[in-house]
Amino acid sequence: MELGERLARFRDEEQRLGWEGTFVEYFEIVKAHPTVSDLAHARVHNMIMDAGVDSSEHAERKYKFFADDIFGLEKPLNQLVDYFNSAAKRLEVRKRILLLMGPVGGGKSTIVALLKRGMERFARTDEGAIYAIKG
């Protein structure tokens, strides 16, 4: 692929992602796609689930979102996803602060970095799009 083609594709993508409109226009988008108005916890949960889930014969879930970077932390990752799932449903847990605790080298910073990079990518998709209301 030539540089000119890549720049044109990038420019088109940026224009598509740089939506601005009135509240009425945004409301029409929300009516067509209600997940657009999801809160932050729901967006994170949707991002993780969008990558896919593998279930083993021991009923242990493995989230593909974390599969390439984190190994052996299935139980804490399941607890993390359960937290976001409950908060996405607007249960009482959404009023809490998520605190990652554990020993040095336990993967806390890696998890946070993965979530951050994942949201940056997910926000560039139709499912995770973020809208700005002009004015």
BALUM-433729 format. One record per atom (N, C-alpha, C): residue number from 0; chain; atom name; z, y, x. Coordinates in steps of 0.2 Angstrom, whole numbers, plus 2048, in hexadecimal, padded with zeros to 3 digits. Example, Ala and Ser with C-alpha at 12.3 -4.5 7.8 and 13.67 -1.06 7.14 Angstrom:
<patis>
[0; "A"; "N"; [827; 7E4; 842]],
[0; "A"; "CA"; [827; 7EA; 83E]],
[0; "A"; "C"; [827; 7F0; 842]],
[1; "A"; "N"; [823; 7F5; 840]],
[1; "A"; "CA"; [824; 7FB; 844]],
[1; "A"; "C"; [827; 800; 840]],
</patis>
This chain:
<patis>
[0; "A"; "N"; [800; 7FA; 804]],
[0; "A"; "CA"; [800; 800; 800]],
[0; "A"; "C"; [800; 806; 804]],
[1; "A"; "N"; [7FC; 80B; 803]],
[1; "A"; "CA"; [7FB; 811; 807]],
[1; "A"; "C"; [801; 816; 805]],
[2; "A"; "N"; [802; 81A; 80A]],
[2; "A"; "CA"; [808; 81F; 809]],
[2; "A"; "C"; [806; 824; 803]],
[3; "A"; "N"; [800; 826; 802]],
[3; "A"; "CA"; [7FF; 82A; 7FC]],
[3; "A"; "C"; [801; 827; 7F6]],
[4; "A"; "N"; [7FF; 820; 7F5]],
[4; "A"; "CA"; [801; 81C; 7EF]],
[4; "A"; "C"; [808; 81C; 7EE]],
[5; "A"; "N"; [80C; 81B; 7F4]],
[5; "A"; "CA"; [813; 81A; 7F3]],
[5; "A"; "C"; [816; 821; 7F1]],
[6; "A"; "N"; [814; 826; 7F4]],
[6; "A"; "CA"; [816; 82D; 7F2]],
[6; "A"; "C"; [815; 82E; 7EB]],
[7; "A"; "N"; [80F; 82D; 7E9]],
[7; "A"; "CA"; [80D; 82E; 7E2]],
[7; "A"; "C"; [812; 82A; 7DD]],
[8; "A"; "N"; [813; 824; 7DF]],
[8; "A"; "CA"; [817; 81F; 7DB]],
[8; "A"; "C"; [81E; 822; 7DA]],
[9; "A"; "N"; [821; 824; 7E0]],
[9; "A"; "CA"; [827; 827; 7E1]],
[9; "A"; "C"; [828; 82D; 7DD]],
[10; "A"; "N"; [823; 832; 7DD]],
[10; "A"; "CA"; [823; 838; 7D9]],
[10; "A"; "C"; [823; 836; 7D2]],
[11; "A"; "N"; [81F; 831; 7CF]],
[11; "A"; "CA"; [81F; 830; 7C8]],
[11; "A"; "C"; [825; 82D; 7C6]],
[12; "A"; "N"; [829; 829; 7CA]],
[12; "A"; "CA"; [82F; 826; 7C9]],
[12; "A"; "C"; [834; 82B; 7C8]],
[13; "A"; "N"; [834; 830; 7CD]],
[13; "A"; "CA"; [839; 836; 7CC]],
[13; "A"; "C"; [838; 83A; 7C6]],
[14; "A"; "N"; [832; 83B; 7C4]],
[14; "A"; "CA"; [831; 83F; 7BE]],
[14; "A"; "C"; [833; 83B; 7B8]],
[15; "A"; "N"; [832; 835; 7B8]],
[15; "A"; "CA"; [834; 831; 7B2]],
[15; "A"; "C"; [83C; 831; 7B2]],
[16; "A"; "N"; [83F; 830; 7B7]],
[16; "A"; "CA"; [847; 830; 7B7]],
[16; "A"; "C"; [84A; 837; 7B6]],
[17; "A"; "N"; [846; 83C; 7B7]],
[17; "A"; "CA"; [849; 843; 7B7]],
[17; "A"; "C"; [848; 846; 7B0]],
[18; "A"; "N"; [849; 842; 7AB]],
[18; "A"; "CA"; [849; 844; 7A4]],
[18; "A"; "C"; [84E; 84A; 7A2]],
[19; "A"; "N"; [84B; 84F; 79F]],
[19; "A"; "CA"; [84F; 854; 79C]],
[19; "A"; "C"; [84D; 855; 795]],
[20; "A"; "N"; [852; 856; 791]],
[20; "A"; "CA"; [850; 858; 78A]],
[20; "A"; "C"; [856; 85A; 786]],
[21; "A"; "N"; [854; 85C; 780]],
[21; "A"; "CA"; [85A; 85E; 77B]],
[21; "A"; "C"; [85E; 859; 779]],
[22; "A"; "N"; [864; 85B; 775]],
[22; "A"; "CA"; [868; 856; 773]],
[22; "A"; "C"; [864; 852; 76D]],
[23; "A"; "N"; [860; 855; 769]],
[23; "A"; "CA"; [85D; 851; 764]],
[23; "A"; "C"; [858; 84C; 767]],
[24; "A"; "N"; [855; 84E; 76C]],
[24; "A"; "CA"; [850; 849; 770]],
[24; "A"; "C"; [854; 843; 772]],
[25; "A"; "N"; [85A; 845; 776]],
[25; "A"; "CA"; [85E; 840; 778]],
[25; "A"; "C"; [861; 83B; 772]],
[26; "A"; "N"; [863; 83E; 76D]],
[26; "A"; "CA"; [865; 83A; 767]],
[26; "A"; "C"; [860; 835; 765]],
[27; "A"; "N"; [85A; 837; 765]],
[27; "A"; "CA"; [854; 833; 763]],
[27; "A"; "C"; [854; 82D; 767]],
[28; "A"; "N"; [855; 82E; 76E]],
[28; "A"; "CA"; [855; 829; 773]],
[28; "A"; "C"; [85B; 824; 772]],
[29; "A"; "N"; [861; 827; 770]],
[29; "A"; "CA"; [867; 823; 76F]],
[29; "A"; "C"; [866; 81E; 769]],
[30; "A"; "N"; [863; 821; 763]],
[30; "A"; "CA"; [861; 81D; 75D]],
[30; "A"; "C"; [85D; 817; 75F]],
[31; "A"; "N"; [858; 818; 763]],
[31; "A"; "CA"; [853; 813; 765]],
[31; "A"; "C"; [856; 80E; 76A]],
[32; "A"; "N"; [85B; 810; 76E]],
[32; "A"; "CA"; [85E; 80C; 773]],
[32; "A"; "C"; [865; 80E; 774]],
[33; "A"; "N"; [86A; 80B; 770]],
[33; "A"; "CA"; [871; 80D; 770]],
[33; "A"; "C"; [874; 80C; 776]],
[34; "A"; "N"; [872; 808; 77B]],
[34; "A"; "CA"; [876; 807; 781]],
[34; "A"; "C"; [875; 80D; 786]],
[35; "A"; "N"; [871; 812; 784]],
[35; "A"; "CA"; [870; 818; 788]],
[35; "A"; "C"; [876; 81C; 788]],
[36; "A"; "N"; [87A; 81B; 783]],
[36; "A"; "CA"; [880; 81F; 782]],
[36; "A"; "C"; [887; 81B; 784]],
[37; "A"; "N"; [886; 816; 788]],
[37; "A"; "CA"; [88B; 812; 78A]],
[37; "A"; "C"; [890; 816; 78F]],
[38; "A"; "N"; [896; 814; 78F]],
[38; "A"; "CA"; [89B; 817; 794]],
[38; "A"; "C"; [89A; 814; 79A]],
[39; "A"; "N"; [89D; 817; 79F]],
[39; "A"; "CA"; [89D; 814; 7A6]],
[39; "A"; "C"; [89E; 80D; 7A7]],
[40; "A"; "N"; [8A4; 80B; 7A4]],
[40; "A"; "CA"; [8A6; 804; 7A5]],
[40; "A"; "C"; [8A0; 7FF; 7A2]],
[41; "A"; "N"; [89D; 801; 79C]],
[41; "A"; "CA"; [898; 7FD; 799]],
[41; "A"; "C"; [892; 7FD; 79E]],
[42; "A"; "N"; [890; 802; 7A1]],
[42; "A"; "CA"; [88B; 803; 7A5]],
[42; "A"; "C"; [88C; 7FE; 7AB]],
[43; "A"; "N"; [892; 7FE; 7AE]],
[43; "A"; "CA"; [893; 7FA; 7B4]],
[43; "A"; "C"; [893; 7F2; 7B2]],
[44; "A"; "N"; [895; 7F1; 7AC]],
[44; "A"; "CA"; [895; 7EA; 7A9]],
[44; "A"; "C"; [88E; 7E8; 7A8]],
[45; "A"; "N"; [88A; 7EC; 7A5]],
[45; "A"; "CA"; [883; 7EA; 7A4]],
[45; "A"; "C"; [87F; 7E9; 7AA]],
[46; "A"; "N"; [881; 7ED; 7AF]],
[46; "A"; "CA"; [87D; 7ED; 7B6]],
[46; "A"; "C"; [87F; 7E6; 7B9]],
[47; "A"; "N"; [885; 7E4; 7B9]],
[47; "A"; "CA"; [887; 7DD; 7BB]],
[47; "A"; "C"; [884; 7D8; 7B8]],
[48; "A"; "N"; [884; 7D8; 7B1]],
[48; "A"; "CA"; [881; 7D3; 7AD]],
[48; "A"; "C"; [87A; 7D3; 7AD]],
[49; "A"; "N"; [876; 7D8; 7AE]],
[49; "A"; "CA"; [86F; 7D9; 7AF]],
[49; "A"; "C"; [86D; 7D4; 7B4]],
[50; "A"; "N"; [871; 7D4; 7BA]],
[50; "A"; "CA"; [86E; 7D0; 7BF]],
[50; "A"; "C"; [86F; 7C8; 7BE]],
[51; "A"; "N"; [873; 7C6; 7B9]],
[51; "A"; "CA"; [873; 7BF; 7B7]],
[51; "A"; "C"; [87A; 7BC; 7B9]],
[52; "A"; "N"; [87B; 7B6; 7B6]],
[52; "A"; "CA"; [881; 7B3; 7B7]],
[52; "A"; "C"; [880; 7AB; 7B7]],
[53; "A"; "N"; [883; 7A8; 7BC]],
[53; "A"; "CA"; [882; 7A1; 7BD]],
[53; "A"; "C"; [889; 79E; 7BB]],
[54; "A"; "N"; [889; 798; 7B7]],
[54; "A"; "CA"; [88F; 795; 7B5]],
[54; "A"; "C"; [88F; 78E; 7B8]],
[55; "A"; "N"; [894; 78C; 7BB]],
[55; "A"; "CA"; [895; 785; 7BE]],
[55; "A"; "C"; [898; 781; 7B9]],
[56; "A"; "N"; [898; 77A; 7BB]],
[56; "A"; "CA"; [89B; 775; 7B7]],
[56; "A"; "C"; [8A3; 776; 7B6]],
[57; "A"; "N"; [8A6; 77A; 7BA]],
[57; "A"; "CA"; [8AD; 77B; 7B9]],
[57; "A"; "C"; [8AE; 782; 7B6]],
[58; "A"; "N"; [8A9; 784; 7B2]],
[58; "A"; "CA"; [8AA; 78A; 7AE]],
[58; "A"; "C"; [8AB; 790; 7B2]],
[59; "A"; "N"; [8A9; 790; 7B8]],
[59; "A"; "CA"; [8AA; 796; 7BD]],
[59; "A"; "C"; [8A4; 79A; 7BD]],
[60; "A"; "N"; [8A4; 7A0; 7BB]],
[60; "A"; "CA"; [89E; 7A5; 7BB]],
[60; "A"; "C"; [89D; 7A8; 7C2]],
[61; "A"; "N"; [897; 7A8; 7C4]],
[61; "A"; "CA"; [895; 7AB; 7CA]],
[61; "A"; "C"; [890; 7B0; 7C8]],
[62; "A"; "N"; [891; 7B7; 7CA]],
[62; "A"; "CA"; [88D; 7BC; 7C8]],
[62; "A"; "C"; [888; 7BD; 7CE]],
[63; "A"; "N"; [882; 7BD; 7CC]],
[63; "A"; "CA"; [87C; 7BE; 7D1]],
[63; "A"; "C"; [87D; 7C5; 7D4]],
[64; "A"; "N"; [87F; 7CA; 7D0]],
[64; "A"; "CA"; [880; 7D0; 7D3]],
[64; "A"; "C"; [883; 7D0; 7DA]],
[65; "A"; "N"; [889; 7CC; 7DB]],
[65; "A"; "CA"; [88D; 7CC; 7E1]],
[65; "A"; "C"; [88B; 7C6; 7E5]],
[66; "A"; "N"; [886; 7C2; 7E3]],
[66; "A"; "CA"; [885; 7BC; 7E7]],
[66; "A"; "C"; [882; 7BC; 7EE]],
[67; "A"; "N"; [87F; 7C1; 7F0]],
[67; "A"; "CA"; [87C; 7C2; 7F7]],
[67; "A"; "C"; [881; 7C5; 7FC]],
[68; "A"; "N"; [886; 7C8; 7F9]],
[68; "A"; "CA"; [88B; 7CC; 7FD]],
[68; "A"; "C"; [892; 7C9; 7FE]],
[69; "A"; "N"; [894; 7C6; 7F8]],
[69; "A"; "CA"; [89B; 7C4; 7F8]],
[69; "A"; "C"; [89C; 7BD; 7F7]],
[70; "A"; "N"; [8A0; 7B9; 7FB]],
[70; "A"; "CA"; [8A0; 7B2; 7FA]],
[70; "A"; "C"; [8A8; 7B0; 7F9]],
[71; "A"; "N"; [8A9; 7AB; 7F5]],
[71; "A"; "CA"; [8B0; 7A8; 7F4]],
[71; "A"; "C"; [8B5; 7AD; 7F0]],
[72; "A"; "N"; [8B2; 7B2; 7ED]],
[72; "A"; "CA"; [8B7; 7B6; 7E9]],
[72; "A"; "C"; [8B5; 7B6; 7E2]],
[73; "A"; "N"; [8B3; 7B0; 7DF]],
[73; "A"; "CA"; [8B1; 7AF; 7D8]],
[73; "A"; "C"; [8B7; 7B1; 7D3]],
[74; "A"; "N"; [8BD; 7AF; 7D5]],
[74; "A"; "CA"; [8C2; 7B1; 7D0]],
[74; "A"; "C"; [8C3; 7B8; 7CF]],
[75; "A"; "N"; [8C4; 7BC; 7D5]],
[75; "A"; "CA"; [8C5; 7C3; 7D5]],
[75; "A"; "C"; [8BF; 7C7; 7D2]],
[76; "A"; "N"; [8B9; 7C4; 7D3]],
[76; "A"; "CA"; [8B3; 7C7; 7D0]],
[76; "A"; "C"; [8B3; 7C6; 7C9]],
[77; "A"; "N"; [8B5; 7C0; 7C6]],
[77; "A"; "CA"; [8B5; 7BF; 7BF]],
[77; "A"; "C"; [8BA; 7C3; 7BC]],
[78; "A"; "N"; [8C0; 7C5; 7BF]],
[78; "A"; "CA"; [8C5; 7C9; 7BD]],
[78; "A"; "C"; [8C2; 7D1; 7BC]],
[79; "A"; "N"; [8BE; 7D2; 7C1]],
[79; "A"; "CA"; [8BB; 7D9; 7C1]],
[79; "A"; "C"; [8B6; 7DA; 7BC]],
[80; "A"; "N"; [8B2; 7D5; 7BB]],
[80; "A"; "CA"; [8AD; 7D5; 7B5]],
[80; "A"; "C"; [8B0; 7D5; 7AF]],
[81; "A"; "N"; [8B6; 7D1; 7AE]],
[81; "A"; "CA"; [8B9; 7D1; 7A8]],
[81; "A"; "C"; [8BC; 7D8; 7A6]],
[82; "A"; "N"; [8BF; 7DB; 7AB]],
[82; "A"; "CA"; [8C1; 7E2; 7AA]],
[82; "A"; "C"; [8BC; 7E7; 7A8]],
[83; "A"; "N"; [8B6; 7E6; 7AB]],
[83; "A"; "CA"; [8B0; 7EB; 7A8]],
[83; "A"; "C"; [8AE; 7E9; 7A1]],
[84; "A"; "N"; [8AE; 7E2; 7A0]],
[84; "A"; "CA"; [8AC; 7E0; 799]],
[84; "A"; "C"; [8B1; 7E2; 794]],
[85; "A"; "N"; [8B7; 7E2; 795]],
[85; "A"; "CA"; [8BC; 7E4; 790]],
[85; "A"; "C"; [8BC; 7EC; 78F]],
[86; "A"; "N"; [8BB; 7EF; 795]],
[86; "A"; "CA"; [8BA; 7F7; 795]],
[86; "A"; "C"; [8B4; 7F9; 791]],
[87; "A"; "N"; [8AE; 7F5; 792]],
[87; "A"; "CA"; [8A8; 7F6; 78F]],
[87; "A"; "C"; [8A9; 7F6; 787]],
[88; "A"; "N"; [8AD; 7F1; 785]],
[88; "A"; "CA"; [8AE; 7F0; 77E]],
[88; "A"; "C"; [8B3; 7F5; 77B]],
[89; "A"; "N"; [8B5; 7FA; 780]],
[89; "A"; "CA"; [8BA; 7FF; 77E]],
[89; "A"; "C"; [8C1; 7FD; 77B]],
[90; "A"; "N"; [8C3; 7F7; 77F]],
[90; "A"; "CA"; [8C9; 7F5; 77D]],
[90; "A"; "C"; [8CE; 7F9; 781]],
[91; "A"; "N"; [8D5; 7F8; 781]],
[91; "A"; "CA"; [8DA; 7FC; 784]],
[91; "A"; "C"; [8D9; 7FC; 78B]],
[92; "A"; "N"; [8D6; 7F7; 78F]],
[92; "A"; "CA"; [8D6; 7F7; 796]],
[92; "A"; "C"; [8D2; 7FD; 799]],
[93; "A"; "N"; [8CE; 800; 794]],
[93; "A"; "CA"; [8C9; 806; 797]],
[93; "A"; "C"; [8CE; 80C; 799]],
[94; "A"; "N"; [8D4; 80C; 797]],
[94; "A"; "CA"; [8D8; 812; 799]],
[94; "A"; "C"; [8DC; 811; 79F]],
[95; "A"; "N"; [8DA; 80B; 7A3]],
[95; "A"; "CA"; [8DE; 80A; 7A9]],
[95; "A"; "C"; [8D9; 80C; 7AF]],
[96; "A"; "N"; [8DC; 80C; 7B4]],
[96; "A"; "CA"; [8D9; 80D; 7BB]],
[96; "A"; "C"; [8D8; 807; 7BE]],
[97; "A"; "N"; [8D2; 805; 7C1]],
[97; "A"; "CA"; [8D0; 7FF; 7C4]],
[97; "A"; "C"; [8D3; 800; 7CB]],
[98; "A"; "N"; [8D7; 7FC; 7CE]],
[98; "A"; "CA"; [8DA; 7FC; 7D4]],
[98; "A"; "C"; [8D8; 7F6; 7D8]],
[99; "A"; "N"; [8D5; 7F6; 7DD]],
[99; "A"; "CA"; [8D3; 7F0; 7E1]],
[99; "A"; "C"; [8D8; 7F0; 7E7]],
[100; "A"; "N"; [8DC; 7EA; 7E7]],
[100; "A"; "CA"; [8E1; 7E9; 7EC]],
[100; "A"; "C"; [8E0; 7E3; 7EF]],
[101; "A"; "N"; [8E1; 7E2; 7F6]],
[101; "A"; "CA"; [8E1; 7DC; 7F9]],
[101; "A"; "C"; [8E1; 7DD; 801]],
[102; "A"; "N"; [8E1; 7D7; 804]],
[102; "A"; "CA"; [8E1; 7D8; 80B]],
[102; "A"; "C"; [8DB; 7DB; 80F]],
[103; "A"; "N"; [8DC; 7DD; 815]],
[103; "A"; "CA"; [8D6; 7E0; 819]],
[103; "A"; "C"; [8D1; 7DB; 819]],
[104; "A"; "N"; [8CB; 7DD; 818]],
[104; "A"; "CA"; [8C5; 7D8; 818]],
[104; "A"; "C"; [8C4; 7D4; 812]],
[105; "A"; "N"; [8C7; 7D6; 80D]],
[105; "A"; "CA"; [8C7; 7D2; 806]],
[105; "A"; "C"; [8C1; 7D3; 802]],
[106; "A"; "N"; [8BD; 7D8; 804]],
[106; "A"; "CA"; [8B7; 7DA; 800]],
[106; "A"; "C"; [8B7; 7E0; 7FB]],
[107; "A"; "N"; [8BD; 7E3; 7FC]],
[107; "A"; "CA"; [8BE; 7E9; 7F7]],
[107; "A"; "C"; [8B8; 7EE; 7F8]],
[108; "A"; "N"; [8B7; 7F0; 7FE]],
[108; "A"; "CA"; [8B2; 7F6; 7FF]],
[108; "A"; "C"; [8AB; 7F3; 7FE]],
[109; "A"; "N"; [8AA; 7ED; 800]],
[109; "A"; "CA"; [8A4; 7EA; 7FE]],
[109; "A"; "C"; [8A2; 7EA; 7F7]],
[110; "A"; "N"; [8A7; 7E8; 7F3]],
[110; "A"; "CA"; [8A6; 7E8; 7EC]],
[110; "A"; "C"; [8A5; 7EF; 7E9]],
[111; "A"; "N"; [8A8; 7F4; 7EB]],
[111; "A"; "CA"; [8A7; 7FB; 7E9]],
[111; "A"; "C"; [8A0; 7FD; 7EC]],
[112; "A"; "N"; [89E; 7FC; 7F2]],
[112; "A"; "CA"; [898; 7FE; 7F4]],
[112; "A"; "C"; [892; 7FA; 7F0]],
[113; "A"; "N"; [893; 7F4; 7EE]],
[113; "A"; "CA"; [88E; 7F0; 7EA]],
[113; "A"; "C"; [88D; 7F4; 7E3]],
[114; "A"; "N"; [893; 7F5; 7E0]],
[114; "A"; "CA"; [893; 7F9; 7DA]],
[114; "A"; "C"; [88F; 7FF; 7DA]],
[115; "A"; "N"; [891; 803; 7DF]],
[115; "A"; "CA"; [88E; 80A; 7E0]],
[115; "A"; "C"; [886; 809; 7E1]],
[116; "A"; "N"; [884; 805; 7E6]],
[116; "A"; "CA"; [87D; 804; 7E7]],
[116; "A"; "C"; [879; 801; 7E1]],
[117; "A"; "N"; [87D; 7FC; 7DD]],
[117; "A"; "CA"; [87A; 7F9; 7D7]],
[117; "A"; "C"; [879; 7FE; 7D2]],
[118; "A"; "N"; [87E; 803; 7D1]],
[118; "A"; "CA"; [87D; 808; 7CC]],
[118; "A"; "C"; [877; 80D; 7CE]],
[119; "A"; "N"; [876; 80E; 7D4]],
[119; "A"; "CA"; [871; 813; 7D6]],
[119; "A"; "C"; [86A; 80F; 7D4]],
[120; "A"; "N"; [86A; 809; 7D5]],
[120; "A"; "CA"; [864; 805; 7D3]],
[120; "A"; "C"; [863; 804; 7CC]],
[121; "A"; "N"; [868; 803; 7C8]],
[121; "A"; "CA"; [868; 801; 7C1]],
[121; "A"; "C"; [867; 808; 7BD]],
[122; "A"; "N"; [869; 80E; 7C0]],
[122; "A"; "CA"; [867; 814; 7BC]],
[122; "A"; "C"; [860; 816; 7BD]],
[123; "A"; "N"; [85C; 812; 7C1]],
[123; "A"; "CA"; [855; 813; 7C1]],
[123; "A"; "C"; [851; 80F; 7BD]],
[124; "A"; "N"; [855; 80B; 7B9]],
[124; "A"; "CA"; [851; 806; 7B4]],
[124; "A"; "C"; [852; 809; 7AD]],
[125; "A"; "N"; [84E; 806; 7A9]],
[125; "A"; "CA"; [84E; 808; 7A2]],
[125; "A"; "C"; [855; 806; 79F]],
[126; "A"; "N"; [858; 801; 7A1]],
[126; "A"; "CA"; [85E; 7FF; 79E]],
[126; "A"; "C"; [864; 803; 7A0]],
[127; "A"; "N"; [863; 806; 7A6]],
[127; "A"; "CA"; [869; 80A; 7A9]],
[127; "A"; "C"; [868; 811; 7A9]],
[128; "A"; "N"; [862; 813; 7A6]],
[128; "A"; "CA"; [860; 81A; 7A7]],
[128; "A"; "C"; [866; 81F; 7A5]],
[129; "A"; "N"; [866; 825; 7A8]],
[129; "A"; "CA"; [86B; 82A; 7A7]],
[129; "A"; "C"; [867; 830; 7A5]],
[130; "A"; "N"; [869; 833; 7A0]],
[130; "A"; "CA"; [866; 839; 79D]],
[130; "A"; "C"; [86A; 840; 79E]],
[131; "A"; "N"; [866; 845; 79F]],
[131; "A"; "CA"; [869; 84C; 79F]],
[131; "A"; "C"; [867; 850; 799]],
[132; "A"; "N"; [86C; 853; 796]],
[132; "A"; "CA"; [86A; 857; 790]],
[132; "A"; "C"; [869; 85E; 792]],
[133; "A"; "N"; [863; 861; 791]],
[133; "A"; "CA"; [862; 868; 794]],
[133; "A"; "C"; [866; 86D; 78F]],
[134; "A"; "N"; [869; 872; 793]],
[134; "A"; "CA"; [86C; 877; 78F]],
[134; "A"; "C"; [873; 875; 78D]],
</patis>
